Amino acid sequence: MVGDWGTEVTRAEILDVNLDQATRAAMLQQLNAERARRAPVTEAEGKRRAVKLAADGELYAAEQLAKAKRVLADAEAYATAAIAAIAEAISKNGLEAAQYQMALKQVEALADIGKGQGRQVVLVPAAALDAFGLLRGRSSS
């Protein structure tokens, strides 16, 4: 109809729609039905996502625990190898060298004890004093 006047309509905008009460009620009923239909689907998707996230969290925790156990096992293996190397060195070089090292560590520990602030009296077990004798005997030979 507007074409007769040389005008072309490319777009139209509806500003207001007047519906009767029955049509409004039918549309509202349809909208509520659509919402009711989508609600269980949305709830099921939420539950599925929650289960997946919980499983991912448990998997991550299990992987971290496994890594920690591997690190501890590696450390234990390293410590065992070090102890074996020490035992081999003692068997080759004699027990005297090991006793000397132990006595040296005892003397160092006693020196650290004496460095404490506010200590006027330091009680030392008599066996700890044997370390001084062992070191003195070793250094004079």
DOTI-182702 format. One record per atom (N, C-alpha, C): x, y, z. Coordinates in steps of 0.2 Angstrom, whole numbers, plus 5000, padded with zeros to 4 digits. Example, Ala and Ser with C-alpha at 12.3 -4.5 7.8 and 13.67 -1.06 7.14 Angstrom:
// residues 2
506649725039 506249785039 506649845039 506449895035 506849955036 506450005039 
END
This chain:
// residues 141
500449945000 500050005000 500450065000 501050065004 501450125004 501850124998 501950074994 502250074988 501950114983 501350124983 500950164978 501250234979 501450254985 501650324986 502450334985 502750284983 503550284982 503950274988 503650244993 503950235000 504050165001 504650145003 504850075004 504950065012 504550025015 504650005022 505149955023 505649965027 506149915028 506149885036 505749925040 505749905047 505149935050 504849895055 504249915058 504349895066 504149945070 504249935077 503549935080 503349885085 502749875088 502849915095 502449965096 502549995103 502049975108 501549945106 501049925111 500549875108 500449825112 499949775110 499349775115 498749775113 498249775118 497949705117 497949665122 497749595121 497149585126 496649545124 496149535129 496349495135 495949485140 496149455146 496249375145 495849345141 495949275140 496549265136 496749305131 497449295128 498049305133 497949355137 498449365142 498549305146 498049275149 498049225153 498349155150 498149145143 498449095140 499149095139 499349165137 500149175136 500449165143 500249185148 500549175155 500549105157 500049065155 499948995157 500548955153 500648975146 501148945142 501848965145 501949025147 502549045149 502749005156 502248995160 502348965166 502448885165 502148865160 502248795158 502948785155 503148825151 503848825149 504348825154 504248875159 504748875165 504748815169 504148785170 504148725174 504448665170 504448665163 504748615159 505448615160 505748685160 506448695160 506748685167 506448695172 506648695179 507048625180 506748565179 507048505181 507648495177 507648515171 508248505166 508848545169 508648615171 509148655174 509448625180 509048605185 509248575191 509648505190 509448465185 509848405184 510548425181 510548475177 511248495174 511648525180 511348565184 511748585190 512048535194 511548475196 511848425200 512348385196 512348375189 512848345186 513448385186 513448445185 514048485186 514348485193 513948485198 514248475205 514548415206 514248355203 514548295204 515248295200 515248315194 515848325190 516448365194 516248415196 516748465200 516948425206 516548395210 516748355216 517248295214 517048265208 517548205206 518148235204 518148295200 518848325198 519248345204 518848375210 519248385216 519548325219 519148275219 519448215223 520048185219 519948185212 520548165208 521148205209 521048275209 521648315210 521948305217 521548295222 521848275229 522148215229 521948165225 522248095225 522948105221 522948145216 523548155212 524048185216 523848235220 524348275224 524548225230 524148185233 524348135238 524848085235 524748065229 525148015226 525848045224 525848115222 526448145221 526848155228 526548165233 526848175240 527148105242 526748055241 527047985243 527647975239 527647985232 528247975228 528848015230 528748075232 529248115235 529548085241 529048065246 529348035252 529647975251 529447935246 529747865244 530447885241 530547935237 531147955234 531647975240 531348015244 531848035250 532047975254 531547935256 531747875260 532247835256 532247825250 532647785246 533347815246 533347885245 534047925245 534347915252 533947925258 534147915264 534447845266 534147795263 534347725264 535047715260 535047745254 535647735250 536247775254 536147835257 536647865261 536847825267 536347795270 536547755276 536947695274 536847665268 537247615265 537947635264 537947695261 538647725259 539047735265 538747765270 539047775277 539347705280 538847655280 539047595283 539647565279 539647565272 540147545268 540847575270 540747645270 541347685272 541647665279 541247655284 541447625290 541747565290 541447515286 541747445285 542447455282 542547495277 543147505274 543647545278 543447595281 543947635284 544047625292 543647585294 543647565301 543147605305 543047585311 542547615316 542847675319 543547675319 543847735322 543647805319 543647805312 543447865309 542747885310 542347835311 541647855312 541547885319 541947855324 541947875331 542247945331 542747955327 543048025327 542548075325 542148065320 541648105317 541048115322 540848065325 540348075330 540548115336 541248105338 541448145344 541548225341 541748235335 541748305333 541048335333 540548295331 539848325331 539648345338 539848295343 539648305350 540048375352 540648385351 540948445353 540648505350 540448505343 540148555340 539448575344 539148525346 538448535349 538548565356 539048545359 539248565366 539448645365 539748665360 539948735359 539348775358 538848745354 538248785353 537848785359 537848735363 537448745370 537748805374 538348805374 538748855378 538648925375 538348935369 538249005366 537649035368 537148995371 536549025373 536549085378 536149135376 536149195380 535849175387 536149215392 535849205399 536049135402 536449105400 536649035403 537249045407 537149035413 537749035418 538048965419 537548925419 537748855421 537548805415 537948765413 537748715408 537948645411 537448605411 537548535413 537648495407 538148455408 538448415402 538448345405 538148295401 538248225403 539048205403 539248165408 539948145408 540148105402 539648075399 539848035393 540048085387 539748145387 539848195382 540548215382 540848215388 541548245389 542048195386 541848125385 542248085382 542448105375 542048145372 542148165365 542848205365 542948245370 543548285370 544148245371 544048185375 544648145375 544748105369 544248085365 544348055359 544648095354 544448155354 544748205349 545448225351 545648235357 546348245359 546748185358 546548125359 546948065357 547048055350 546548075346 546548075338 547048125336 547048185338 547448245335 548148235337 548248205343 548948195345 549348135341 548948085338 549248035335 549448045328 
END
